[in-house]
Amino acid sequence: MIIEGKFFLEAIIIPNQLESTSLIFVINGSETDFWLVRKHIVINGWIFLYAIQKGSNKKVKMWLHKSNFKQQNDIKVLARYILFNQK
C-alpha cells in the first residue's frame, strides 16, 4: 500500500498490552511505533484509518479491505482493537 507516495506499509502490529493505546506500523521494512488512530470508519469489510505518530509530523490516511489481510479474521481483530481500545 502506498502512503502519501513515499512509504510502503507492510504490516500493522497490535500491541499485546491492554494499557497500550498506540499501534506499530512496519513501513519500508522498519518498525515505527507510537501511532495513534485519530479517526476511523468501520464498514462491511473495510476500515478507514487516519493515524498520526506521536512526536513527529507523520500522518497516514488509508482504506484497508479484508483482502489486504493475510487471514480473514485479522480485519476483525484490528476493528475490535480500534473500536474498543482507543481512547
N, C-alpha and C positions, 0 to 999 in steps of 0.2 A: 504494500500500500504506500503510495507516495503522499507525503505530508508537506504541504507548502512548497513543493517542488525541490526540496532539499534533503529529505530524510526518507529512509525505508524502515517502516515499523515491522519488526519481525515477531514480537510477542508482547503480550500484556500479562504481567505476573501479579496475581492477587496475593497479598500478604497473609501469612498464617495466623498472625496475632490479631486478636479481636479488637485491641485498642488502637491498632494502626489504621489511619484514615487515608493513607496515600498508596498509590499503585506504583509499580515498577514497570517501565517500558524498556524493551530491548530495541534500540534504534541503531541502525548501521553496525550491528554486531556487538555493541557495548550496552551494558545495563545503565539506565539513568533512573534515579529514584526521586521520591518526593513529588509525584504527580497527583494533583488534586482535581477531581471531577467537579467542575463548576456548574455545568448544565448537562442534562441528559434527557433523552427521549427513548422509551422502550415501546416498540410496536411490532407485533407479529413477526418474529424472526429478524428484526432489525434493531440496532442500538445506535443512537447518535451520541457521541461524546464530545464535549468541549472541556479540555483539561489544560491546566497550567502547571508549570513546575515551580515549586517554592524556591525562592532565592534567585530566580533568573527570569528572563522575559520570554521564555519559550512557551508557545501556545500550540495546541493541537486541536483541530476540528476534524472529525471523521465519522462516517457512517460505516457500521460493521454489519454484515449479513451473516446468517448462520452458516453459509458456505465458506466464510473466511476462517472458520474454526476447524481444528483437526478432528475433534469429536463433537458430535451433535449436542451433547449435554453441556459443553463448555460455554455456549452463549447463555444458557440458563444460569450457570454459576456466576458469570460476570453480571448478568442482570440482577440477580439476587444481591450480590455484593453492592452494586450501585444503589439499588432501591432501599436496602435495609441497613447498610453500614456507613454510608456517607453522612456527614454531619453538616 
